[in-house]
């Protein structure tokens, strides 16, 4: 439903330089680390994907990119995944425009600039589209194959670490910058189980110069739990199921 995709946000959290505004997101920042504005609310996944496309274009001026998408397997994300699948062409369209007009990209082979892999995560992490590709049809097909995880557990940090471990060697060998995009509506569970896992993940990302972008929901001020409506398909009973949405995203 449309309610499922209302109020997502894009967060760019990878380091320590002041955040560029939307008017200068396309500027070259070299190897400097960029800290995104926290709580950057956009009207939907369309504008969010457009913003992600601009960030990818910025990086592609410097080198080729390998992008790994990590999709939350929660049932509450099913509509969101389908919407993003239909909007995926936006990134490739904007890349095509940039390759013809952008001074930093013009003249480079468009299909070699960006390779995409798809992974999904719940309690475990699954490589859905294991071999990175530039074929948007394969990407859309892979998103359709993502199954809902009935456990309700989102080990987000484990999924990010798995993506880095799986693709950093291949990205380095191809002289590509590894980029991770996480699509989720919850803040994750594995940081609560191990207080060191967050700092270890951040250290690994910095060591590998791997930016992580989050397409997710806003956190709830001072409260860790939000609720989503669920209607039992057999009995027709309505329930408000808790999901972890804070107090920090």
FENTA-V125415 format. One record per backbone hydrogen bond with DSSP energy under -1.0 kcal/mol. NH is the residue of the N-H (numbers start at 0). CO is the residue of the C=O. E is the energy in kcal/mol with one decimal. If there is no record, write none. Layout:
BEGIN
[[NH | CO | E] [NH | CO | E]]
END
This chain:
BEGIN
[[4 | 1 | -1.1] [5 | 2 | -1.2] [8 | 215 | -2.9] [9 | 39 | -1.6] [10 | 213 | -2.0] [12 | 211 | -1.2] [13 | 33 | -1.5] [23 | 20 | -1.4] [26 | 23 | -2.0] [31 | 28 | -1.6] [34 | 16 | -1.7] [35 | 11 | -5.6] [40 | 38 | -1.5] [41 | 7 | -1.5] [47 | 43 | -1.6] [48 | 44 | -2.9] [49 | 45 | -1.9] [50 | 46 | -2.0] [51 | 47 | -2.2] [52 | 48 | -2.6] [53 | 49 | -1.8] [54 | 50 | -1.8] [55 | 51 | -2.4] [56 | 52 | -2.5] [57 | 53 | -2.1] [58 | 54 | -2.0] [59 | 55 | -2.3] [61 | 58 | -1.3] [62 | 58 | -1.9] [64 | 112 | -3.1] [65 | 176 | -2.8] [66 | 114 | -3.3] [67 | 178 | -3.1] [68 | 116 | -2.6] [69 | 180 | -3.2] [70 | 118 | -2.6] [71 | 182 | -2.4] [72 | 120 | -2.6] [76 | 73 | -1.6] [77 | 74 | -1.6] [80 | 76 | -2.6] [81 | 77 | -1.7] [82 | 78 | -2.2] [83 | 79 | -2.4] [84 | 80 | -2.3] [85 | 81 | -1.9] [86 | 82 | -1.4] [89 | 86 | -2.0] [90 | 87 | -1.0] [91 | 87 | -1.1] [92 | 88 | -2.9] [93 | 89 | -2.5] [94 | 90 | -2.0] [95 | 91 | -2.2] [96 | 92 | -2.2] [97 | 93 | -2.5] [98 | 94 | -2.5] [100 | 96 | -1.7] [101 | 97 | -2.7] [105 | 101 | -3.2] [107 | 104 | -2.4] [111 | 108 | -1.1] [112 | 109 | -1.3] [114 | 64 | -2.2] [115 | 132 | -2.8] [116 | 66 | -2.6] [117 | 128 | -1.5] [118 | 68 | -3.2] [119 | 125 | -2.5] [120 | 70 | -2.4] [121 | 123 | -2.4] [125 | 119 | -3.0] [127 | 117 | -1.5] [128 | 117 | -2.5] [132 | 115 | -2.3] [138 | 134 | -1.7] [139 | 135 | -2.4] [140 | 136 | -2.2] [141 | 137 | -2.1] [142 | 138 | -1.9] [143 | 139 | -1.6] [145 | 142 | -1.3] [148 | 72 | -1.8] [151 | 148 | -1.0] [154 | 121 | -3.0] [155 | 153 | -1.6] [158 | 154 | -1.7] [159 | 155 | -2.2] [160 | 156 | -2.5] [161 | 157 | -2.2] [162 | 158 | -2.2] [163 | 159 | -2.2] [164 | 160 | -2.6] [165 | 161 | -2.2] [166 | 162 | -2.1] [167 | 163 | -2.2] [170 | 166 | -2.6] [171 | 167 | -2.4] [172 | 168 | -2.4] [173 | 169 | -1.7] [174 | 171 | -1.2] [175 | 170 | -3.4] [176 | 63 | -2.8] [178 | 65 | -2.7] [179 | 210 | -2.3] [180 | 67 | -2.5] [181 | 212 | -3.2] [182 | 69 | -3.1] [183 | 214 | -2.1] [186 | 243 | -1.8] [188 | 153 | -3.0] [191 | 188 | -1.1] [193 | 189 | -1.2] [196 | 193 | -1.3] [199 | 195 | -2.4] [200 | 196 | -2.0] [201 | 197 | -2.5] [202 | 198 | -2.2] [203 | 199 | -2.2] [204 | 200 | -2.4] [205 | 201 | -2.4] [206 | 202 | -2.5] [207 | 203 | -2.0] [208 | 205 | -1.0] [209 | 204 | -2.7] [212 | 179 | -2.7] [213 | 10 | -2.3] [214 | 181 | -3.3] [215 | 8 | -2.1] [219 | 244 | -1.2] [222 | 219 | -1.8] [225 | 242 | -3.1] [227 | 240 | -2.4] [229 | 238 | -3.1] [231 | 236 | -3.2] [235 | 231 | -2.1] [238 | 229 | -3.1] [240 | 227 | -2.4] [242 | 225 | -2.9] [244 | 223 | -2.6]]
END
